[in-house]
Amino acid sequence: MKKLAIIAVFFLLTAGVGEASAKRILPRAKPASGTKVASPSRGVATGVKFRGDRRAIIVTFSNLSIATKVDYVLSYNTRGTTQGASGSLTSSAGSSVTRELLFGTCSHGVCRYDTGITNAKFVVTTYLANGKRVIKSFKLKV
């Protein structure tokens, strides 16, 4: 009887240890500045960061001389609909260009910002001089 009790206690202790260690997952490290930068070796270098109030993203495009054209699209869901902004750049725009894309709309100096934003993503399509196309996608956590 004593052996059975010892075996039962041992079984309970070892079963609990396995479950506890399986549930521990360490969080991933995030960049301190909140900036994501794509490699300039393929396509235009693209830096994406949130504006201080998180109601817009600030995008910096550099190394534009390697591209004939750059298209970009910001899309997100809010209040059950898909919203977004898009634009285009050419190599004549300069070597480095910055754009601010709002989560909302502005007209005549009055801005209305969207709330409850989900599934936000930013996609950059670079058309290179050699005919190749490079697509970079950024998932945004608003």
Secondary structure as GFF3:
##gff-version 3
##sequence-region A 1 142
A	DSSP	alpha_helix	2	23	.	.	.	ID=ss1
A	DSSP	beta_strand	36	37	.	.	.	ID=ss2
A	DSSP	beta_strand	45	50	.	.	.	ID=ss3
A	DSSP	beta_strand	56	62	.	.	.	ID=ss4
A	DSSP	three_ten_helix	64	66	.	.	.	ID=ss5
A	DSSP	beta_strand	67	78	.	.	.	ID=ss6
A	DSSP	beta_strand	81	90	.	.	.	ID=ss7
A	DSSP	three_ten_helix	91	93	.	.	.	ID=ss8
A	DSSP	beta_strand	96	102	.	.	.	ID=ss9
A	DSSP	beta_strand	104	107	.	.	.	ID=ss10
A	DSSP	beta_strand	110	113	.	.	.	ID=ss11
A	DSSP	beta_strand	118	128	.	.	.	ID=ss12
A	DSSP	beta_strand	133	140	.	.	.	ID=ss13
###
